[in-house]
Amino acid sequence: MPYRHTLTRRPFPNLLSHPIAPFTTRQPTPIHSCYKPSPLRQPLTQGLRYTSTSRNIATDSRSLGTRLKNLAIGTSIAIVVAFGYYYVTDTRAGIHQWIVVPSLRWFYEDAEDAHEAGTRILKALYSFGIHPRERGSPDKTGDLKVEVFGHSLSNPIGTSAGIDKHADVPSPLLALGPSIVEIGGATPYPQEGNPKPRVFRLPSQNALINRYGLNSEGADFVAMRLRQRLREFAYTEGFGIDEIAEQRVLDGEANVPPGSLVEGKLLAVQIAKNKFTPDDDIDAVKADYVYCVDQLARYADIIVVNVSSPNTPGLRGLQKVEPLTNILRGVVAAASGTNRKTKPAIMVKVSPDEDTDEQISGICEAVWEAGVDGVIVGNTTKRRPDPLPAGYRLPNKEAAVLLEQGGYSGPQLFERTVALVKRYRRLLDEGPFEQSDEVGSEKEPTKPVHDSKSDENTEGSLLNKIEKEVKRDAEVLKKSLQTTSEAQQTEESKSQPLIRLPERNSLFASSNESGKEKTPLSASHHLEHPNTETKRAEGKSSGSKAPKVIFATGGITNGAQALEVLDAGASIAMIYTALVYGGVGTISKIKGEMRDEMKQKKA
């Protein structure tokens, strides 16, 4: 069908039906009635609504009061936060001893877990800058200043190894106020140590028993952490962060010790052999210590050779003259080759249980023969001292802990530490043994006789067996020593001052007192001799007459005890267990007690 387009017509609207007639004429609208002026052109008074003035004043008053109230609340919060920050980060705050330490012991029943948690917390706080620190700079007065290894130290207090085994928190520990922090011990290869649990508390005695067994992450890992710490310091001081910047700090361009990185303070690194290294292979043992020196000496102010841990089988046997001399000579030679301008001092840490005259004289002979700079007297002991106070009966739980194997540390060790320091001080001050002419050949110390059967009995026996061995050795020595030597030792022991420090360390000696006696040489005198480093590298003592330095550790818990051990002949008093029980404020407390004691003596 073809397409057909159709058109649709729309109907025309009916105009007649519209409400307005289509043809009606409309009147024009006046122009003024259509015109509406712009609001901007209207008078200011047009369209305004007037309100009460009193109502505006009331509203403004409420707004001002709210603002003042908010300002007062904000200021109060800021003050509380600032005060809390300064209080919590001050080592003198009682919260550290009376809340933090008990809380850690409550949350962590195992002492080692509590120790590791405390280390993690301290490390985290330091990373955010809210770590506890000694505020007020009390050491700036110089009343506790001592000279050690050519360094002027701010005070004579240090912390022993074991608090920071893996170099996790050396800087936070230095911030607590000690002049020396000892980290480690580090072994060549990582080792787990003894099985857990291996740390036990005796809260009534403020003592510990541990059998860690020299657990270590290895010398390489510890060196890596110390290197990272040094490079971060170099970066903040503007030297850069590369090897060149590291070497510049090590060479003293930052005007701080290369180990501690803090003026007036030193960092000691303790080294030891691996447990699997054969004890009878002295060359292998020496290689362990030398390897640790090669890795760690660059980042240490002091290298501490540990041959006295009671928890590593066979280690204490290395304190005999021949093996000890051989090991120390290797360590001294390795340290003398450290790639920096100043070389680290070398110290050896000895056991409090090796206390016969023959054993002590043998250790002193090895120290002089090898050219070592000093001795750290004291470590944990295998013996079990009587509880304090006398007659006190331990709770059943602690009595059971006392039967655990391991090294004991606590306040009961103090008297023994003082006695040992006096004996080492006297023998070391006599100088190299081969130069002693007064008594003759019998005066020369004989090499200690090693009885393997006796050693086995000593390690596994109880206190009564140990006492019998000591008495037997004492009787033998009394018969062999000459009466003249005994008389001389008695006179020297009687002439020891009771309270006043020796002149080399005296913190409150007057010029009149120093004139009465011959003033001993400074403990750092050996670094003032230009030929000292050459003789140390040769490992010979014949040309080195420098006095040896003694650090004392064991049972030191307060300022009076610190002064007493310094008076006995030590240059540094080191703490460990006291810090565990007393918290981070222990060092500040001890130094404050020392100052009070010194003021009383002057008065």
Secondary structure as UniProt FT lines:
FT   HELIX           15..17
FT   TURN            22..23
FT   HELIX           31..34
FT   HELIX           39..41
FT   TURN            44..47
FT   HELIX           53..88
FT   TURN            91..92
FT   HELIX           96..100
FT   HELIX           101..107
FT   HELIX           111..127
FT   TURN            128..129
FT   HELIX           138..141
FT   TURN            143..144
FT   STRAND          146..148
FT   TURN            149..150
FT   STRAND          151..153
FT   STRAND          157..159
FT   TURN            161..162
FT   TURN            165..166
FT   HELIX           170..175
FT   STRAND          180..186
FT   STRAND          199..202
FT   HELIX           203..205
FT   STRAND          207..210
FT   HELIX           219..236
FT   TURN            237..238
FT   HELIX           243..250
FT   TURN            251..254
FT   TURN            258..260
FT   TURN            263..264
FT   STRAND          266..271
FT   TURN            275..276
FT   TURN            279..280
FT   HELIX           282..296
FT   HELIX           297..299
FT   STRAND          302..306
FT   TURN            310..311
FT   TURN            313..314
FT   HELIX           316..319
FT   HELIX           321..336
FT   STRAND          345..350
FT   HELIX           357..370
FT   STRAND          374..377
FT   TURN            390..391
FT   HELIX           396..401
FT   TURN            402..403
FT   STRAND          407..409
FT   HELIX           411..413
FT   HELIX           414..429
FT   HELIX           433..435
FT   HELIX           441..443
FT   HELIX           452..460
FT   HELIX           463..480
FT   HELIX           483..494
FT   TURN            503..505
FT   HELIX           511..516
FT   TURN            523..524
FT   HELIX           525..528
FT   TURN            530..531
FT   HELIX           532..538
FT   TURN            542..543
FT   STRAND          549..553
FT   HELIX           559..567
FT   TURN            568..569
FT   STRAND          572..575
FT   HELIX           577..582
FT   TURN            584..585
FT   HELIX           586..602
//
